[in-house]
Amino acid sequence: MVRALTALAILLGLAALSACGDGPGESRIRGDTLTIYSSLPAHGVSAPTAREVAAGERWALAEAGGRAARRRVRLVRLDSTRPGGRIWEPALVSANVKRAADDPTAIAYLGELDYGASAVSVPITNEKDILQVSPGDGLASLTTVPPGRPQAGPARYYPTDRRTFVRLTPSDLRMAEALLARVRASGARRVAIVFDGQIYGRELTAELAARARRDGPEPVAAEELHGDPAGMPDLVKDLAGERPDAIVHAGVTGPLTVPLLGALSRGLPRVPFFATSGIIARTGPLPRAPARVEALSTVPPAAEVGPRQQRVLRRIAGHAGLGRISAEALHGYEAMRLVLHAVDRAGPSRRGVVRVAVRRRDRSSLVRNDRFYLYRLSRGRFIFERELR
């Protein structure tokens, strides 16, 4: 009997140790090298931002001596776009994340940067207990059930039923609320929405419509941008028939952006136009537009950040050999720092790294995810105006 009790005590002790440690499902990485994968667009509208985010990632790793938890850390950058492409491609994002998932040394995945792309990668990193940190994807359904799309909640992204995703930017739901606050401040009582048909545009449109129905102004139309530029005057004619007091653009700049704004400048020149930072990504000037065009961004100009951020930006620029760099680089820097901190705290355990990162509330972060910044179109280009409180 005594021997049986002793054996039971040993078994219970081993079980307790297993519960406190990694256990068989913890995906502890063996060896002296850990790999962090970074999925960023090398082409298209987000490529300039991606270069700066990548520079921030590299500097944070260099600052840590290329090590975490006394192991060498290898950074592998992957491309989420094709040469000549405009935005991310699902097949390439899928290939990127599968490469990370198949690597037994992978400890984290930095991505995605483009709006909505994380919807492809999160289920795969989640299944492998790999921490995913997004420097810029605000897709709301990754973390909450978005209004207007009750079937698009986070449950479908997490097959393990454990959260493994962290973002450094406000969700699109908060962006929708901030946009509608600007629309209401303009005095508008009726709002029309135009969207680009991508996952980000569709989800943001549903959120805008749901929040507008609840809080105003009345949503009177939602038109998808598709087809060729010659169809933009007819689209504007349809919008004019609904008599909107304001128009909101939900999506990323594309081939129809200039024709749309040109048609609006002729058909609805006095109706204010509100957009997300997706429209700021356009590199060239906008030749024709309505009298009032505003865009909200989650990133301030580099000149507007604090002294500490300025110092880090100078170091990132120097390390990357760049003369100037935008505040977007801080998102890459903080994404890498978050991963390295989690690895230092948890060791080379995928699940342990996830636990530390998901629970972390770092007040020392150089990136604020509770602010929006107002830009106005002036002489064809977006000019920073002020931070919104």
C-alpha positions as CSV (number, residue, x, y, z in Angstrom):
1,M,0.0,0.0,0.0
2,V,2.8,2.4,1.0
3,R,4.6,1.6,-2.3
4,A,1.4,2.2,-4.3
5,L,0.9,5.6,-2.6
6,T,4.6,6.5,-3.2
7,A,4.2,5.6,-6.9
8,L,1.1,7.7,-7.1
9,A,2.8,10.6,-5.5
10,I,5.7,10.3,-8.0
11,L,3.2,10.2,-10.9
12,L,1.3,13.3,-9.6
13,G,4.6,15.1,-9.1
14,L,5.6,14.3,-12.7
15,A,2.2,15.5,-13.9
16,A,2.6,18.8,-12.0
17,L,6.1,19.3,-13.4
18,S,4.7,18.6,-16.9
19,A,1.9,21.2,-16.4
20,C,4.4,23.8,-15.3
21,G,6.9,23.0,-18.1
22,D,6.6,22.6,-21.8
23,G,4.8,19.3,-22.0
24,P,4.5,17.3,-25.2
25,G,2.2,19.9,-26.8
26,E,4.4,22.9,-26.1
27,S,6.5,22.7,-29.3
28,R,9.8,23.4,-27.7
29,I,12.4,24.1,-30.3
30,R,15.6,22.2,-30.1
31,G,19.0,23.4,-31.3
32,D,20.9,26.6,-31.1
33,T,19.1,28.6,-33.8
34,L,15.6,30.1,-33.8
35,T,14.0,31.5,-36.9
36,I,11.7,34.5,-37.2
37,Y,9.8,34.8,-40.5
38,S,8.7,38.2,-41.9
39,S,6.1,38.4,-44.6
40,L,6.0,41.8,-46.3
41,P,5.1,43.1,-49.8
42,A,8.1,43.8,-51.9
43,H,6.0,45.3,-54.7
44,G,2.9,47.3,-55.1
45,V,1.4,50.2,-53.1
46,S,2.7,49.0,-49.7
47,A,6.3,48.3,-50.8
48,P,7.8,51.6,-49.6
49,T,6.2,51.1,-46.2
50,A,7.3,47.4,-46.1
51,R,11.0,48.5,-46.7
52,E,10.9,50.7,-43.7
53,V,9.1,48.1,-41.5
54,A,11.8,45.6,-42.5
55,A,14.5,48.1,-41.6
56,G,12.9,48.4,-38.1
57,E,12.8,44.7,-37.7
58,R,16.4,44.3,-38.7
59,W,17.6,47.1,-36.3
60,A,15.7,45.6,-33.3
61,L,17.4,42.3,-33.9
62,A,20.8,43.9,-34.4
63,E,20.2,45.9,-31.2
64,A,19.7,42.6,-29.4
65,G,22.9,41.2,-30.7
66,G,21.1,38.8,-33.0
67,R,20.2,36.6,-30.0
68,A,17.3,35.8,-27.7
69,A,17.2,33.3,-24.8
70,R,21.0,32.7,-25.4
71,R,20.3,31.4,-28.9
72,R,21.1,32.8,-32.3
73,V,18.1,34.3,-34.1
74,R,17.8,34.2,-37.8
75,L,15.4,36.6,-39.7
76,V,14.0,35.4,-43.0
77,R,12.0,37.9,-45.1
78,L,9.4,36.6,-47.5
79,D,7.5,38.5,-50.3
80,S,3.7,38.6,-50.2
81,T,3.4,40.2,-53.7
82,R,4.4,39.4,-57.3
83,P,6.5,41.6,-59.4
84,G,4.1,44.2,-61.0
85,G,1.4,43.3,-58.5
86,R,-0.6,46.0,-56.6
87,I,-1.4,44.3,-53.3
88,W,-0.8,41.0,-51.5
89,E,-1.8,37.7,-53.1
90,P,-3.5,35.0,-51.0
91,A,-1.4,32.2,-52.7
92,L,1.9,33.9,-51.8
93,V,0.8,34.6,-48.2
94,S,-0.3,31.0,-47.9
95,A,3.1,29.8,-49.3
96,N,5.0,32.1,-46.9
97,V,3.2,31.0,-43.8
98,K,3.4,27.3,-44.8
99,R,7.2,27.7,-45.1
100,A,7.3,29.0,-41.6
101,A,4.9,26.3,-40.3
102,D,7.1,23.6,-41.8
103,D,10.3,24.9,-40.2
104,P,11.0,23.2,-36.9
105,T,13.1,26.2,-35.8
106,A,10.4,28.8,-36.4
107,I,9.6,30.7,-33.2
108,A,7.5,33.6,-34.6
109,Y,6.0,35.1,-37.8
110,L,5.9,38.8,-38.4
111,G,3.0,39.6,-40.7
112,E,1.0,40.6,-42.4
113,L,1.4,44.3,-43.3
114,D,-1.3,44.6,-45.9
115,Y,-5.0,45.0,-44.9
116,G,-6.8,41.6,-44.6
117,A,-3.8,39.4,-45.5
118,S,-3.6,38.0,-41.9
119,A,-6.9,36.2,-42.6
120,V,-4.9,33.7,-44.7
121,S,-1.9,33.3,-42.4
122,V,-3.3,33.3,-38.8
123,P,-5.1,29.9,-39.0
124,I,-1.9,28.2,-40.1
125,T,0.4,29.9,-37.5
126,N,-2.3,29.2,-34.8
127,E,-2.4,25.5,-35.7
128,K,1.4,25.3,-35.1
129,D,1.4,27.4,-32.0
130,I,3.6,30.0,-33.7
131,L,3.3,33.6,-32.4
132,Q,2.1,36.0,-35.2
133,V,2.7,39.7,-34.8
134,S,1.2,42.0,-37.4
135,P,2.8,45.5,-37.7
136,G,-0.2,46.9,-39.7
137,D,-3.2,44.6,-40.4
138,G,-6.2,46.0,-38.7
139,L,-8.8,43.4,-39.9
140,A,-11.3,43.5,-37.0
141,S,-12.6,39.9,-37.3
142,L,-9.2,38.6,-36.2
143,T,-9.9,39.7,-32.7
144,T,-13.6,40.4,-32.4
145,V,-17.0,39.7,-34.0
146,P,-17.4,42.7,-36.4
147,P,-20.8,44.3,-36.5
148,G,-22.6,43.6,-39.8
149,R,-20.7,40.3,-40.3
150,P,-21.7,38.1,-37.3
151,Q,-20.3,34.9,-39.1
152,A,-16.9,36.5,-39.6
153,G,-15.7,36.4,-36.0
154,P,-12.3,35.2,-34.7
155,A,-13.4,31.6,-34.0
156,R,-12.7,30.6,-37.6
157,Y,-9.1,31.9,-37.4
158,Y,-8.0,29.9,-34.3
159,P,-8.4,26.1,-34.8
160,T,-6.6,25.5,-31.5
161,D,-9.1,27.8,-29.6
162,R,-6.1,29.7,-28.3
163,R,-5.2,33.3,-29.4
164,T,-1.8,33.4,-31.0
165,F,-2.1,36.7,-32.9
166,V,-1.0,40.2,-31.7
167,R,-1.4,43.4,-33.7
168,L,0.3,46.8,-33.3
169,T,-2.4,48.9,-35.0
170,P,-6.0,49.8,-34.1
171,S,-8.6,47.4,-35.5
172,D,-10.7,48.4,-38.5
173,L,-13.8,48.7,-36.3
174,R,-12.1,51.5,-34.4
175,M,-11.2,53.0,-37.8
176,A,-14.8,52.8,-38.8
177,E,-15.9,54.6,-35.7
178,A,-13.3,57.3,-36.1
179,L,-14.3,57.9,-39.8
180,L,-18.0,58.2,-38.9
181,A,-17.1,60.6,-36.1
182,R,-15.5,62.8,-38.8
183,V,-18.5,62.4,-41.0
184,R,-20.9,63.5,-38.2
185,A,-18.6,66.4,-37.4
186,S,-19.1,67.6,-41.0
187,G,-22.8,67.9,-40.4
188,A,-23.8,65.0,-42.8
189,R,-27.0,63.2,-42.2
190,R,-26.8,60.8,-45.1
191,V,-23.6,58.8,-46.0
192,A,-22.7,56.7,-49.0
193,I,-19.9,54.1,-49.0
194,V,-17.7,53.0,-51.9
195,F,-15.5,50.0,-51.3
196,D,-12.9,48.0,-53.3
197,G,-14.2,44.4,-52.9
198,Q,-11.2,43.0,-51.1
199,I,-11.6,41.3,-47.7
200,Y,-10.6,44.5,-45.9
201,G,-12.9,46.7,-47.9
202,R,-15.9,44.4,-47.5
203,E,-15.5,44.0,-43.8
204,L,-14.9,47.7,-43.2
205,T,-18.0,48.5,-45.3
206,A,-20.1,46.2,-43.1
207,E,-18.7,47.8,-40.0
208,L,-19.4,51.3,-41.3
209,A,-22.9,50.5,-42.3
210,A,-23.7,48.8,-38.9
211,R,-22.3,51.7,-36.9
212,A,-23.9,54.3,-39.1
213,R,-27.3,52.6,-38.6
214,R,-26.8,52.7,-34.9
215,D,-25.2,56.1,-34.4
216,G,-25.8,58.0,-37.7
217,P,-25.6,59.4,-40.2
218,E,-28.1,57.3,-42.2
219,P,-26.3,54.9,-44.7
220,V,-28.0,55.4,-48.0
221,A,-25.7,53.4,-50.5
222,A,-22.8,51.0,-50.7
223,E,-21.2,50.7,-54.1
224,E,-18.3,48.3,-55.0
225,L,-15.6,49.7,-57.2
226,H,-15.1,47.4,-60.1
227,G,-14.9,47.3,-63.9
228,D,-13.0,50.0,-65.8
229,P,-12.4,53.7,-65.3
230,A,-15.1,54.6,-67.9
231,G,-17.7,53.4,-65.5
232,M,-17.0,55.9,-62.8
233,P,-19.3,58.7,-64.0
234,D,-22.2,56.2,-64.0
235,L,-21.3,55.1,-60.4
236,V,-21.2,58.7,-59.3
237,K,-24.6,59.3,-61.0
238,D,-26.0,56.4,-59.0
239,L,-24.6,57.9,-55.8
240,A,-26.0,61.3,-56.6
241,G,-29.4,59.8,-56.9
242,E,-29.2,58.8,-53.2
243,R,-28.5,62.4,-52.2
244,P,-25.6,61.7,-49.8
245,D,-24.1,64.5,-47.6
246,A,-20.8,62.6,-47.4
247,I,-19.0,59.7,-49.0
248,V,-16.7,57.2,-47.3
249,H,-14.1,55.2,-49.2
250,A,-13.4,51.7,-47.7
251,G,-10.3,50.2,-49.3
252,V,-6.8,50.7,-50.7
253,T,-5.8,53.0,-53.5
254,G,-6.0,51.3,-56.9
255,P,-6.5,51.9,-60.6
256,L,-10.0,53.3,-60.0
257,T,-9.0,55.8,-57.3
258,V,-8.1,58.7,-59.7
259,P,-11.1,58.1,-62.0
260,L,-13.5,58.0,-59.0
261,L,-12.2,61.2,-57.5
262,G,-12.3,62.9,-60.9
263,A,-15.9,61.8,-61.5
264,L,-16.8,63.0,-58.0
265,S,-15.2,66.4,-58.6
266,R,-17.6,66.8,-61.5
267,G,-20.7,65.1,-60.3
268,L,-20.6,65.7,-56.5
269,P,-18.0,68.4,-56.1
270,R,-19.2,69.8,-52.7
271,V,-19.8,66.4,-51.0
272,P,-16.9,65.7,-48.6
273,F,-15.0,62.5,-49.1
274,F,-13.5,60.5,-46.2
275,A,-11.0,57.7,-46.5
276,T,-8.7,55.4,-44.6
277,S,-4.9,55.5,-44.9
278,G,-5.2,53.0,-47.8
279,I,-5.7,56.0,-50.1
280,I,-2.6,57.8,-48.7
281,A,-0.5,54.9,-50.0
282,R,-0.8,56.4,-53.6
283,T,2.6,57.8,-54.5
284,G,1.6,60.2,-57.3
285,P,-0.6,63.3,-57.0
286,L,-4.4,63.2,-57.4
287,P,-5.2,65.6,-60.2
288,R,-8.9,66.1,-59.6
289,A,-11.0,65.6,-56.5
290,P,-13.9,67.0,-54.5
291,A,-13.4,70.2,-52.5
292,R,-12.9,68.3,-49.3
293,V,-11.0,65.1,-49.0
294,E,-9.8,63.7,-45.7
295,A,-7.9,60.5,-44.7
296,L,-7.3,58.9,-41.4
297,S,-4.1,57.0,-40.6
298,T,-2.8,55.1,-37.6
299,V,0.7,56.4,-38.2
300,P,1.9,60.0,-37.7
301,P,4.6,61.7,-39.8
302,A,8.1,61.1,-38.4
303,A,8.4,64.8,-37.5
304,E,5.4,64.4,-35.1
305,V,6.7,61.6,-32.9
306,G,8.5,62.1,-29.6
307,P,12.2,62.5,-28.9
308,R,12.7,58.8,-28.0
309,Q,11.0,57.7,-31.2
310,Q,13.1,60.1,-33.2
311,R,16.3,58.7,-31.8
312,V,15.2,55.1,-32.7
313,L,14.2,56.2,-36.2
314,R,17.7,57.8,-36.7
315,R,19.3,54.5,-35.6
316,I,17.1,52.5,-37.9
317,A,17.9,54.8,-40.9
318,G,21.6,54.7,-40.2
319,H,21.6,50.9,-39.9
320,A,19.6,50.5,-43.1
321,G,21.7,53.2,-45.0
322,L,18.6,55.4,-45.5
323,G,18.7,59.1,-45.5
324,R,15.1,59.5,-44.3
325,I,12.6,57.1,-42.8
326,S,9.0,57.3,-41.8
327,A,7.3,56.4,-38.5
328,E,6.2,53.1,-40.1
329,A,9.6,51.7,-39.2
330,L,8.7,51.8,-35.5
331,H,6.0,49.2,-36.2
332,G,8.6,46.8,-37.5
333,Y,11.0,47.7,-34.6
334,E,8.3,47.0,-32.0
335,A,7.1,43.8,-33.6
336,M,10.6,42.4,-33.4
337,R,11.1,43.7,-29.9
338,L,7.9,42.0,-28.8
339,V,9.0,38.7,-30.1
340,L,12.5,38.9,-28.7
341,H,11.2,39.9,-25.3
342,A,8.8,36.9,-25.3
343,V,11.6,34.5,-26.3
344,D,13.8,35.8,-23.5
345,R,11.1,35.3,-21.0
346,A,9.7,32.0,-22.2
347,G,12.7,30.3,-23.8
348,P,12.5,28.4,-27.1
349,S,8.9,27.2,-26.5
350,R,6.4,28.3,-29.1
351,R,3.4,28.1,-26.7
352,G,5.4,29.8,-24.0
353,V,6.3,32.7,-26.3
354,V,2.7,33.0,-27.3
355,R,1.6,33.3,-23.7
356,V,4.0,36.0,-22.9
357,A,3.4,38.0,-26.0
358,V,-0.4,37.9,-25.9
359,R,-0.6,38.9,-22.2
360,R,2.0,41.6,-22.4
361,R,0.9,45.2,-21.9
362,D,4.1,47.2,-22.6
363,R,3.7,50.9,-21.7
364,S,7.3,51.5,-23.0
365,S,6.3,50.7,-26.6
366,L,7.1,53.3,-29.1
367,V,3.9,52.6,-31.0
368,R,0.5,53.8,-29.9
369,N,-2.5,51.8,-31.0
370,D,-5.1,54.2,-29.7
371,R,-4.5,57.2,-31.9
372,F,-5.6,58.4,-35.3
373,Y,-4.0,61.1,-37.4
374,L,-5.9,63.4,-39.8
375,Y,-4.6,64.1,-43.3
376,R,-6.2,66.5,-45.8
377,L,-5.8,66.6,-49.6
378,S,-4.2,69.8,-50.7
379,R,-3.0,70.5,-54.3
380,G,-3.2,66.8,-55.1
381,R,-1.3,65.5,-52.1
382,F,-2.2,64.5,-48.5
383,I,-0.9,66.8,-45.9
384,F,-0.8,66.0,-42.2
385,E,-3.1,68.2,-40.2
386,R,-3.3,67.0,-36.6
387,E,-3.7,64.1,-34.2
388,L,-7.3,63.2,-33.3
389,R,-8.1,62.7,-29.6
